Amino acid sequence: MFNPASILKFSKDWKGFEERHPKFALFVKTVMMTGVNTGSVIDISITLPDGKKLESNMKITDEDVEFLKSISELGK
């Protein structure tokens, strides 16, 4: 379970993240509002400063959907 201090810190950290990366934060909010359903696939790609690219993906399960819902509630 989350403690109140952790929730407040998360909220503050998320606000700072939104200010630094408004397009990505808006994308995350849109995804959460649209709903990530079981069977959805999330692809992640990161390009490091040296040009190396790291990629991964994951297929969403029922448990993941519930977890993502609880995370989205923290950001409100």
Secondary structure by P-SEA (a helix, b strand, c coil): cccaaaaaaaaaaaaaaaaacaaaaaaaaaaaaacccccbbbbbbbbccccbbbbbbbbbcaaaaaaaaaaaaaac
